[in-house]
């Protein structure tokens, strides 16, 4: 543990570095922060903290910046949660319940990115044990229907299906009843194991063909939902950060991780903790992200975990605001998905 004076100086260095993106000198600390000590004292304490790994000096004549260890100490002991967050105003623009899981996620991420000026990301849970709650087939024309599946973690998928035959409403009702009896209440794994060729027999060959086609469609919908996905918004905000403007190769590496999706998705899926997770700089197992901080937490649909949502930015992220912002966004998303699920 740092003593009170060192902790106050570390807090000041971190906040000044977050504000400017530049190394911080003792004179700037004395001028901007009422620490009640002289520049020489600040320089001495900064030198001691540099020896102990909390600060680093990029160049001999430069000021100091916090290391990963320094920012970790800041997060664990010095963060002050702020009120009046910008995200509170943005969350009022979320859609009404009833949209698909993906549409709700995308809307939430767009608002989160704008409110935080960072990359907002979300990963839906990969889970073949989730149950299919509802399957609805709605006619949209003589030979076209809409297949809607709803899973218990709130995911909704809508898909238009072109039919080879034009079923009557009575025939479509029979097909709907059989399809529902086959898939509703089953886990995603059980639905995927069904053989469309072994589906219940119907007298009409056209109806049998339509039932097989719709079952295959439902299986495709369920498979895509169960596999999970990574979504993100706000990469433009990375381009505005001075550290990435100076190190274009580092920026390219971060963008490549986002575009590839799988490495970050797998990292998020390995997280078992229920609390907000913060991975800072060199703590990141993905080498390309060691110039970044990730702040993320779970969101839910009803009682079930539906995925992870969070922010990515430079290591000098504004932790005081980013932490509660992620928590508020996760809470709002969970409420909306729960209302969609049970509406």
N, C-alpha and C positions, 0 to 999 in steps of 0.2 A: 504494500500500500504506500502511496505517496503521502507526504505530510501536506497540511493545508495549503501552504504557500506554493509548493510544487504543483499541486492539483489545480490551484487557481491559475497558475501560469500555463499549464498544459491546456486548460479549458480556453484561455485567451488565445493561445497559439492555434489551437484547432479551429476556433470560430473565425479567427482572422484568415487562416488558410482557406477555410470553406468560402469565405466572402470574396477573397481576391484570387485564389489559385496560385499565389506566389509565396516564396519563402518569407518567413516572418522574422523581423529583427526586434531586438530588445526595445529600441526607441519607439517603434510602433505600438508595442504592448503597453508601455508606460503612458503614451499619449492617449490611447483609445480606451484603456481599461484602468479603472481606479483600484489598483492593487496596493497602493500605499508603500511602494518600494522604489528604489532608484534603478536606473538602467544597468548599473554595474551588478547589482544584486540579481536582476533578471538574467543577465548574461551568465552569471555564475550558476544559477539554478538550471538554466537551459543546457549548459555544458554538462552538468551532473546527469540530467535526464537523457542527454545524448549518449553518455557513457553507459547508461542502464538500458538503452534501447527504445526509449519512448519517443525520442526525436532524432532526426537526421539532418545533416547539413549538406545540401547538394553540392555546394562549392565552398572553397575556403573562406571567401569574403561574403558569402550569402547568409541569409538568416536560416531559421530552422523550419522544418515541416514535421508533422507527426508521422511516425511509422505505423505499420499495421498494429504493432503492440500498443502504440500511443492511442490510436483510434479505438482499439478494443477496450482500453482502460476508460476512455471517454464514454463509450457506449454503456459500459457496465456501472460506472460510478458518477458520471458528470452530466449525463443527458437531462435536460429539463423539458418536459412535455409542454407544448404551447397550446393555447386556445385560439379560437377564431381561425381555424384552418380553411384554406381556399377550397379544399375538397368538399367541405360541407355545402358550399354554394353549388358546386358542380354536380353533386349527387342528386340534387333535386331534378336534374334533367334525365335521370334514368328512365327507361321505358316502363310502361305498365306491365303487370304480369300477363303472361300468355305468349310472349315471344319464345323462340327456341333458345336452348342453352347457349349455343354459339353466338347468337345475336345479342343476348344479354351480356355475355362475356365481352364481346367486342365493344359494345356501348360503354361498359364499365371501364375497360382499359383505355379507351379514348379519353374519357373524363379524367381518369387517374393520371395519365401522361400529361394532359394539359395542366392539371392542378399542381403537379410536382415538378414539371419540366425535366422529366427523366423517362427512361424506357419503362413502360408498364408491361408486365407479362403475366400469363396465367397458364397453368397446365391442368387439364382435366384428368381425373383419376383413371388409371388403367385397372379395370376390375371386371373379370368375367363372371363374378358371383352376383353382380347386381341383377335384380329381377326386372322383367318387362311388365309394367303395370297395365298399359292399355295399348291396343292396336286398333286403329279406326281407318276404314276405307270409305272415302267419300267420292262420289261421281263428279267428274269435272267436264264431262262431254260424253258422246256416244261410246267412244273407245278409249277414254282416258279417266284415270282415277288418281286420287291423292292418298298416299299411304302415310299415316301418322303413327309413330311409335313414341311412347313415353316410358322412360326408365325411372327407377325409384330414386336416383340421385338428382332428378330434376331435368335430365337431358331430354330434349324433344327433337325429333328429326322428321321433316316433311319431305316427301319425294313424289314427284309425278311419275306415273307409270302408264305407258301406252300398251293397250291390250290388242290382241289379235282378233278378238271378237267383241261384239257390243252386247253385254249382258243386260237383261231386264232388271228392274229394281228388285223384283222378287228373287231373281237368281243372285244378284249381288248381296242381298240380305243373307241368303243361304251361305254364300262364300264367306261373308264377314263372320257369321256365327261359327263356322267351322274353324276359320283361321284364328279367331279369338280363343276358342277352346284349346287349340294346339299350343299357342305361344304365351298367352297371358298368365302371369304368375310364375313363369319359368325363368330360370337364370339365363344370362346371356350365353353361358357355356352350353346349357341344355338346348337353347334355341339353335345355336350353331351346329349342334350335332344332329338335328333333324334332317331326314332325307326327303326332299320335296317329292321324289318319285314314290314314296311310301305314304303320302298324305291320304286322308280318308277319301274313299271313292265316292264320286258323284255320278248320277246317271248320265248326264250330258258330257260328252268328250270336251266340248268347249268350256264348260264350267270346271272340269278337272284341270285343263290346261291353264285356265285363269288362276285357279287356286295355287297350282305349282309356281306360276310366275310371281304371284304376290308373296308367297312364302319365301322364295329366293330373295325378293326385294327386301322383306323384313329382315332376313338374315344379314344382308349387306348393310342395312341401316344399323342393326345391333352391333355388328362387328366393328364398324367405324367408330361408334360411340364407345364401345368397351376398350378399344385400343388406346383411347385418349389422344390428346393433341396439345401442342404448344402454340399459343397465340401471343402476339406482342404488338405494341403500338408505341410511337414516339421516338423512333431512331433519330429523327432530326435533331433532338435535344442533345445527343452525343456530339454532333458536329459543332455545337456551340461551346463545348468545353475546351478551355485553353490547353489542357494536357493532351487531349486528342488532336487538337490542331497542330501541336508541336510534334506529336508522334503519330504520323499518319499510318504507319505500319501497325501500330497497336490498335488504332481505330478499325482498320481493315480486319484484324484478327477477331475483334469483338463482334463486328457485323457478320463475319463468317459463322461464328458460333450461333448467332441468332438465326441465320438463314438455314443452317444445317438442322437446327431444332433438336435433334435427337440427343446430343451430349447434355444440353441444359435440361431437357425433359427427364432424362435418366437421373441427373443430379437431384432434381426436385422430387422424383418418385422415391428416392432413398431416404427421404426425411420422415422420421417417425414422430418427432416432437410435436406437441399440440400448440406450443407457444410460438411467438414471432421468432424467426430465425434470421440471423445477421451473419453474413460471410464477408469478411473484409480482406481486400487485397490479396496478400500472399496466402491467406487461409483457403482461397478458392482451389479446389482440386483440378479445375480446368485451367490450364496454364494461360490461355489467351485472356482469361478474365481476371488475372492477378493485378490489373490496374483498375479494377472495379469493385464495388460493393453491391451485394444482393441482400435485399430485405424482403422477406416473404412470410406468408402464413397461410393456414388452411381456410377454405370457405366451405359452407355446408348447404345441403338441400334437405330440410327436415332434420333428422338425427344422423344422417349419413354424410361423411366427408365427400365433397364433390370435386375437390382439386386444391391447387395452390395459386395464390395471387401475390404479386409483389412488384418491387421496383429495382431497376439496375441503373447505376450511375457511377461517376468517378469515386475513388476512395474518400475524397473530401465531400461526400454527400452531406447535406444538412440533416443530420440524424435527429435533431430536436423536432423537426417537422415531419421527416419521412416516416419515422416509426408510428406515430399516431395516425398519419395519413393512410398507411397500409392497413392498419387495424380498422379504421372507419370504412374504407372501401370494402374490406372483406366482410364486415358486419352488414353493410348495405346490400352487397351481392347475395349473401346468405339469406337475408330476409326476402329479397325479390325472388330468388329461386324457390324458396319454400312456399311463398304465396302462389307462384306459378304451378308448383307441383300439386298443391291441394285446392286450387281454385276450380 
